[in-house]
Amino acid sequence: MQKFSFEDAVEKIVVQDARYEAAGYHFLREALDYTISKLGAGRLAEKNKGHVDGAQLLDGFRRLALERFGPMATTVFGEWRIFSTADVGAMVFNLIEAEVFGKTENDTLEDFEDVYDFHE
């Protein structure tokens, strides 16, 4: 099996599933890195063997969006067609299917449903 760069994987994903813009996937990857850095590698290694769960990722996604875009976050997400935490979950699972992100047997799409409202 051939491994693709993140950019190549995103290009392939948006061709197969055009619901979300490539920029949204890039932001999601940044949010994962942000989440890992905020949680601390040592804490992740102890608690989850380096794994970030859906709630943790969504929290990091929200925090990074507020830092970067402030009150314009929902407008930016709208441009990328990301309207809910379920959309973030769909993107995560697209990246898992492309073998860019990993998952455990406990990770599900339901972990991302209705976690918070983007407008709150």
N, C-alpha and C positions, 0 to 999 in steps of 0.2 A: 504494500500500500504506500502510495506517495504522499508525503506530508507537504502541505501548502503553507505559505506564509499567511499571517493574519490577513493581510490585504487581499491576497488571492482567495482565501476562504470567504471573505466578506463579499467580494465580487461575485463569486459563485452563488452564495446564499441569496443575494438580492436579485439575481437572475431567476432562481428557483422560487423565491418567495418575496415578491415585490411589495409586501405590506409596509416595510420599514426602509428608511434611507440608510445608506452606508455610514453616514456621519453618526447616526444613532448607535450603530455597532461599535464604532470607534470610541464613542463616549462611554458605552457600557464597559469596554475593556479598561478604559481609564478609571471608571468607577470601581472595577474589581481591584486594580492596583491600589487605588486610594483606600479601599476598604481594608485590604491586607496591611497596608502601612499604618492605618489607624488602629487596627486591632493588635498589631505587633506580631511578628513572625513567631516569637517564642510562645506567646499565648495561644496562637493558632496551632502550633506544633503540639502543645500539651493537650489542648482541649479537643481539637477536631482533626488532628493529623494533617494540618495545612489546608483543610477544606473550609470554604466559606459557604454557609447555608443561604437559602433564599432570603430570609429575613435580614441577615447581616448585609448581603449584597444590596438589597433594596434600601436599607438605611444608608449605606455608603453612596448609592446612586442619588438619593435625595440630598444628602449633605453636600456632595460635590456639585450637584446642580445649583443648589442655593449659593454656594461659594462662587461658582463661576458665572451664573446667569442672574442671580438674585430674583426679583419678581418677574423677570422675563422667562424664567425656566419653562413654564407651561407653553409659552409662545414658541420657544425653540423646539420643545418636544413635539408640538403640533406640526411644525415644519417637517419633522422627521417621522410623523404619523405615529408617535408614541403617546397614547392617551391614558394609559392605566398601568398599574403594576402587572397586570396579566400580560400586557404587551411586552414588558421587560422580560417576563418569564418565557414568552414565545421566542424572543430573541436569544435568550440564554440557551434554550433547548435547540434552536437552530445552530448555535455555536457548538453545542455538545455533539449534535449529529455530524457536524463538520470536523469533529475531533479537535477543536480548538480549545474548548473548555471541557473539564472533566466533571463527573458526577458520582455520587454514591447510590446504592440501591434505595436509599431513603429519600432521595431528591425527586420531587414531582412538580408538574406544572401547577398543581393546586397550592404549592408553597407560595406562589406569586399572586394568587387571586385575591383581590379586594384587601390588600394589606394596608394601603392608605389611599386617600383621594389626592390626586395631583393638585387640585385647586385649594386644598386646605393649607 
